[in-house]
Amino acid sequence: MLSVLNKILKISGKRKNKIIRGIIASVFEAISIKVPIMIMLISFVKIVEGSLEISDIYYLTTALAVTLFIGIIMNYIENANQMGTGYEIYADERLKLGDRLKRFSMGYFTEGNLGNLSAVVTSDIKFIEEVGMMQLGKIVAAMLAIVVMIIFMFFISIRIAIMAVIITLISSLLFGKLQKIAKHNSKESQEKQKDVVEAVIEYVKGMPVIKAFNITGDKQKRTNEKFEKLKEAQIAYERKFGLPLIIINSIVGIATGLMIYLAADAVINKDMLLAYGITLVVFSFEMFKPITVLSGLSAEIRVMEAALYRYEDTFKIKEIEDVENYIELKSHDVEFRNVTFSYESDEIIKNMSFLAKEKAMTALVGKSGCGKTTVTNLIARFWEVDSGEIYIGGINIRSMSFDCLMENISMVFQDVYLFNDTIYNNIAFGKKEASKEEVIEAAKKARCYDFIMKYEKGFETMIGEGGMSLSGGEKQRISIARAILKDAPIILLDEATASVDPDNEKSIQDAINELISQKTLIVIAHKLSTIKNASNILVIEEGQIVDSGKHDELIKKPGLYQNLWLKRSRSRAWKIEREAK
């Protein structure tokens, strides 16, 4: 329990004092709840002794009212400092986590971690801020209340106090058993929860394929199985808690009855005043309540601990090292010097060196899987090289900040991702401080202004998640408009015309021509005809540059480029002929 409290305080940072104030307030609130029992004891003693006077009633009533008022104030302070603060803390933590995600290697996002990450953001943090923060004060107050009440009991009856100590120790042993069950099962439940999130993400993202191949039922069955396993894990979790909780509650019930018996026996044998006996009978129903409170919170405490551990694990993921060094680049040549990169055990780029000159087009050509896209990802530091260096304008990209690096690079991917927002905001994403006129001008240059204005709301049209309401060509042009608006000196282009129809291809090619003037352009070429005018073509095979030069030079030399060109030429000449009758 204390470890959970310590983790919360560690995360709370500058709001730590508010959390502590809330806990202290909850402790005083718990104490104020017990004060009426003390007042009742004093009243009974005076009544039995026949010494109760009007002034005593006045003082005791005032004390009771003050205590109740203090309890209300403490409850308000507790809620104000804990519940609201929890939302503030984890709003900051979500932003902090989002900032870290930008510095994770792309490998993290391709290793099945999306389900885990989604569970952390949507389930773990939500549980801590909504449930965990509310229970902190109750946990501390319950632990302190047990100690205070046992000490109070020693002043009234040593025999009953010793009994209370024994019951508390037995309950503590059982409580420890509960904690072990909770610790093991909460982790297992979290794993099943992660599997469910991953299954749902996969199911939703793969829906077009599922429908196309008519395997909806089979895929639904797999997703349902994940839900069933989560349900079974959570039911098993509750069942394992059942017996220890029943035993603890039974012990508390027996202890309450035993306390009443001992109080009555002491009064009958004249070992205790009647007033004390009556007070103990009333007090017996409060004496062991903190034990039941803690046992009831045991599951939540361990779920919160497991959530905190999983959340902390995201901060242990190795991130690409950043530096606070903004550099004004004087030129924008991109150079690889003996670069090697491996993904897990597979060597993707092997001792690669090349120079992509400023204000020129450098094309990357090769078979699928040869490492073309990896080259552009390394330039943008989506991955970190194993060895070698990458330079922009003669400056090692590791010696400049991410912000500096990304200010100098625009990327246009073949698979465009647009946000569930307006067309305007998706274009303006490339330059947040851009004026409306600049956004409109970028749209015109990208040849997307006309189709945007056909929509009733124009630039304010919502396009759905991933730009689902737009065609492939329209999404490409929005993406190019974003890059034009950013106006970065280096363009990394995964050829945007590879999978679009001829009409869109012409529009996109015109938009690209607007984009590349006076830029360092590095193009992943799928259609060799689009790079015939490239300043330099790098032919890549199995992660190595096997040839380079201009188009006219390379098609004359036997080799991979010539073979690719000949195959492309033959495919263009291919046609379906009607069978003669």
N, C-alpha and C positions, 0 to 999 in steps of 0.2 A: 504493500500500500504506500509506504513512504517512498519507494522507488518511483511509483507513478506520480506522486506529488512532486518529487524532485524533478522529474522529466518535464512536467507541466510548467514548473517555475523556470526551468532552464529555457524552454521555448518562449515563455512570455516576455523575455527581454526587458524592455523599458516599462512594460506594464506589470512587472513582477510585484511591485508594491501594492497595486490594486488587488491582485489575487490574494496577497497576504492579508490585506485589510479585510477582504471578504471572508477569509477563513477565520480571522480573529473575531469578526462580528458574529459568525455562525457559532463559535464557541460560547460567546457571551449570551447569545440567544438560547443555546441549549442549557446554560446555567440558569438563566432567568426562568426557564420552564420549571426547574426544580425548586425554586425559591418558595412558591406557594405551599409546598409540602413542609418546609421549615416554618412558615407562618402558621400553618395548621397545627404543627407540633406545639408551638408556643401557646397557641390558643387553647388546645386541649389541656395542657399542663396547668394553665391558669384557671380553667374551668374546674378541673378536678380539685385543685388546691383551694378553690373558692376565692381567688384573688383577682379575678377579671374585673376591670373597671371600665367606665365609659372612655376614659383617656386611652386605655389599651386598645379598645376597639377602633378608636380614631387612628391611632398610630399604625396598627396592623392593617387596617383598610387602606390607609395612605401608602404603606409599604407595598401592599399587593397591587394597587393601581400603578405606582411608580414602576414596579417590576414588569407589569404587563406592557406599560408604555415603552420601557427600555427594550423589551422583547420585540415589539413592533418596529422600533427604530433599527435594532440590530438586523432584523429580517430584511428591512429596506436596504440597509448598507450592504448586506451580503449579496442580495440580488443585483444591486447597482454595480457592485465591484466585480462580480464573478460572471454572471450570465451575459451581460452586454460585452464585457471584456473578452469573453471567449470568442465571440463573433469578430471582434476587432483583431484579436491575435491571429486567428486563422484566416481572416481576409488578407492580412500581411503575409502569412505563411504561404497561401496560395500564390500570391504574386511572386514571392521569393522562389517558390518551386517552379513557377512559369519561367522566371529569369534563368534558372539553372538548366531547364530543359533545352534552352538555346545553345548551351555549351556541352550537351551530351553528344558523344559520338553517334553517328547515324546507326551504328551497330546496335545500340540500345533499342532503337525503335523497330529493328528487324528481327529481334530475338524473342518474340512472343511476350514482350513486357507491357504491351498496351493494356491488357486486361488488368495487370497488377497496378499500373499507373492510374487507370480509370477508377479502380477500387479504392486506391488511396485518396484520390481527390473527391470522389462522390460519396464514399461510404465511411472510410476511416476518419477523415477530418470532420465530416458532418456529425459522426457519433461523438467525437471528443468535444466539439464546440456546443452541441445541443444537450447531450446527456452527461458526459464526463465532467464538464465545468460545473454543472449544477450539483453534482454529487460530492465534489471535493470537500465542501464545508461539512456535509453530513458525515463523511468518513472521519475527519479530524474530530468533530464534535462528539461522535459516538465513542471513539477511542478514549477521549479525555473524560467523557461522562462516566465510563466504567470505573476509571481510577478515582474520580471525585466521589462517586457514590459509595465505593468500598471504604474509602477513608471516612466518610460521614457515618457509615455503619459502625465502624470501630468505636465511635463515641457513644453509641446507643447500646450495642450488644456485640461483645467480642465473639460469642459463639456463632451468631448469625453472620458476622463479618467473615469469619473463617470459612463458613459454608459458602458464602458468596465468592471467596477467593478460589475455592476448590472447583465450583461450578464454572467460573471464568476460565480456569486453566484447562478443564476438560473441553469446554467449548472452543478454546483456542486451538487445541490439538485437532479437533474436528474441522475447525475453520481452515487450518493449514492443509488438511486433506482436500477441502473444497478448492483451495487456491491451486493445488497441484492439478486437480481435474480441470479446472478452468483454464489454466495456463496451457495444458496440452491440447484440450479440445478447441480453445479459441483460435489457436494457430491452424488446426485442421479445418475449422469452419471458414477461416479466412482464405485458405487455399481453394476450398470448394467455391467460395464467393468469387474469387479471382477467375476460376474456370468458367463460371456462369457468365461473367462480364465478357470474357474472351469469346465465348460461344455466341453471345448475343451480337457482339461487334462483327464477328465473322459471318453470322447469319444475315444481318442487315446489309453489310457491304457486298456479300455474295448473292444477293437476291436476284439480280438479272441473270446470272449463270444458273442459279437454282431453278428459276422459272423456265429458262431456255431449254434445259435438259430434263424438265419435268421430274425433278427429284425433291420437290417441296416436302413431301411426307417423310422421306428418309432424312433430310436435313433437319426437319422439325423434330424428328425422333431423337437425333443426336443432341439437339439443344435441350429437349425435355429431359433427357437422361442427366444432363448437368444440373438442372433444377432439382431433379429427384435426389441426386447425390447430396446437394446442399441441404435439402429438406431432411434427409436421413441423418446427416451429420449434426444438424441443429436439434433434431429430436433426441438423438443419442446423447448429445450434450446435456439436454434437460433431464433425461433419465438418470444419467450419472450423478446429477446434482440432487436428485430426488431423495435418496436414502439418507445422505449426510444431513440434508436440511430437515428431514423428518426427525432424525435423532436429536439435532440441536434444538428444534422447537419442542420436542418431548422433554428434553432435559430442562429447558427453560420453564416449561409448565410444571414439571415436578418440583423444580427449585422454588417456584412461586408458592406452590402449595406447602412445601416444607418450611418456607419462611413464615407463612401464616401460622402453621402449627407451632413452630418454635416461639413465635411472639405470644400466641395464646397460652402455651405452656409456661412461659416466663411470667405472664400476668397472674395465672392461676396459682403458681408457686410463690407469688409475692416477690419474685426476683426483678420485676419491672413494673413501673407505674402503668396504670390503665391507659393514660394518655399516650405513652410511648408505644404501647401495644397496638392501639388503634391507628396511630401514625404508621407503624410498620406494616400493618395490614394494607393500608392505602398505598404505601410506598412499595410494597411487594410487586405491584403490577407495573411499576416503572423501573424497578431495580435492574432487570435483565433485558429490558427493551433494546438497549444499544447492541446487545449480542445478536438479537434477531435482525436488527437493522443492518449490521455489518455482514451477516451471513446472506441476507437478501441482496446486498450490493456486491457480493463476491463475484458473481458472473460478470456484472457490468465493469467491475474494476479490472478483471483480467482481459476482457474484450478491449477495454480502453488501453491496457498495457500493450496488448498485441498490436492494436492500431498504432500506438505510439512507436513501437519497434519498427513496424513496416514503414511508417512515415519517415522515421529516422534513416532507414536503409536507403531511401531515395537520395539522401544527402551523402551517402557513402559511395555512390556510383561515381566512378572516375570521370571527371569532365575534362574537356580540352582546355588546357591552361591558357588563361587570358592575361594580358598585360595592360596597364593603364598608360598607353603610349600612343598618342595621336600624332601621326606623321603626315605632313603635306607632301604628297608624292609629286615629283617633278616630271616623271615620265611613267608610262604604263605598259612597258614590255612585261610579258609574263614568261618566266624562265624556270624550267625543271632542271635540277642538277643532281644526277644519280639518285633519283627517287625510287624507293622500294616501298611497297605497301602490301600487307597481308590482311585478309579477312579470316579470323580464326587461324586455321592451319594452312589455308590456301593463299599462295602468293599471287596477287592479282596484277600488280605493277612491278616490273623487274628492272631495276637500275636504269630508269628512264631519264633521258636528258633531251631538251629541245628549247627553242626560243620562239615565242609568239610575239612578233613585233607590233609595236604601237601603230595605229592607223592602218592596220592590215588584217586580212582574214586568214586565220589558220584553221584548217579543217582536219578533223579526226575521222579516219576511215578504218573499217575493219568489220569482221564478222561479229555477230551478237555474242556478248560475253567476253570480248577481248580486252575490256578495260576502258572503253571510251568514256562512259559516264563517270567512272571512278576518277578519271583525270580531272573532270570539271568539279567533282565533289571535293577533291583534294585542294584545288585552287581556292574554293570557298571555305576550306577547313571544316567541312562537314565530317571529315575523317582526319585523323592525324597520321602523318607518314611514319613508317618504321625507321627509315634512314633516308639521308639526302636532304636537300633543301628546295624550297619553292620561293622564288623572288618575284616581286612586282616593283618595277621601276628601280631595280637594284637593291631593294629592301626585303629582307627575309620576312615572310608573312607572320612568322612566330614572334617577331619583335614589334608588331603593330597590334593595336587593340582590335577586338572583333568589330566594334563600331566603325573604326577606321577602315578595316578591310571591306566590310559590307557596303560602306558608302561608295566604294570604288567599283562595285560589281553589281551588275543586273543579270538576272537569270531568267530565261524563258524556257520552260520545260515542254516536252511533248505532251505529257499528261498534266494538264492544267488543273490546279485546285483553286476554286473561288470560294469565298466565305458567304455564309448565309446572311447577306446584307444587301444594301442597294448597289446598283451598278456604279454609282458615283463613288461610294466608299471603297469598292473593290479596286477602282482605278486609283483613287487617292491614296490607297495603301502604300503605293510606291513613293509618296512624298506627302507626309501628313500636313506640312505647312503650305501646300499648294493652294493657289487661288482657284476659284471656280472657272475662270477663264483658261487657266493652265490645264485643268482637267479636261475641259471641252476641246481644247486645241490638241491635246494628246489623243483623245478619242478620234478626232478627225484624221490625224496622221496615221493612226492605227486602222483606219478604214472601218471603224465600228460606229461612228456617229449616226449614220443613216439608219441602221437597224435599231439603234437605241431609241431614236426619236419616233419609231413606229409604235413603241409601247405607249400606253395611255399616260403613264407617269414618267416617261422618259428616263432620265438619269436616276430618279428616285424609285425605280422599279426594283422590287425584291427578287432575287434570283434563286433563292433556295440554297440548301446546303450543297457545296460542291458545284454550284452553278447548274443545278439539275434542269432549270427551265430554259437553258440555252443550248444551242447546237454545239458540236465540237469546234467548228470553225469560228463561231461567235465567241466561245470561251477563249480560244487562242488569241483572237484580236483584242479582247479585254486584257489578257495577260500581256500582250505586246504594248498596249496603251499604258499599262502600269509601268513597264520598263522604259518607255519613251519619256514618261513623266519624271521618272527617277533621274534619267539622263546621266547615268554612271559612265565613266570612261572605258570600262571593260564589260563586254557582253559575252556571257556564256549561253550558247544557244543549242539546245537539243532540238534539232531541226523540226520546226513546227508544222511543216507541210507534208509530213510523212504519211499521215492517215486521213487526209481530207479530200473532198471532191475538187475537181478542176476549178470551179468558180471560186470557191473559198481559197484555193491554193494561190490564185492570182492576187486576191485581196491581201492575203497574208504575206505573200512575197513583196508586194508593194509596201506593206507596213514595215516589214523587216528592213527594206532599203532606207526607209525613214530613220530606222533605229541605228543603223550601223555607220553612218557617215562620221568620219573622224574618230572612230572607236577602235579599240583593240578587240577584235572579234574572234572568238574560238567557237567553232561550229562542230557539233557531232553530226556527221553527214549520213543520211539514210538514202537519199536520192543523189547519186553522184553528179547528175546533171546540174544540180544547184550549186556545186562548188567548182565548176570549171574555171571560174575566174579567181579562185583563191590564190593568195600570195604563196602559200605553202600548204601542202597536203601531207599529213603524217599518217603513214600506213601502219596500223597496229595489229599485231598478232600475238596472242597469248601474253599480253602485258608488256610487250617490247615493240619498239619502233623498228620495223624491218625495212622501211624505205621512206623517202620523203622527196618532195619536189613539186613542180607545177603539174597540172593535169596533162598538158601536151607531152611533157617528158615521161610521165609515169605510164601512159597508155602504150608507149613504144617499147617499154622494158618488160620482158617476161617476169611475171610475179603476181602477187596477190591483187594489187590494184588493177592490173590488166585483166585478170580473171573476173574480178567483180564487175568491171566495165563491160566486158563481153557478155556476161550473164544478164546484166541489166539491159543491154541492147537487144539481146534475144527475147527477153521477156516483153519489151515494148513492141516487138514485131509479132508477138504471138496473137492469134485471133481464132475465134470459133468459126468453122466453116460448116455450112448447111450440107447435110448428106444428100448426094445426088439421088434422084428417084428414077 
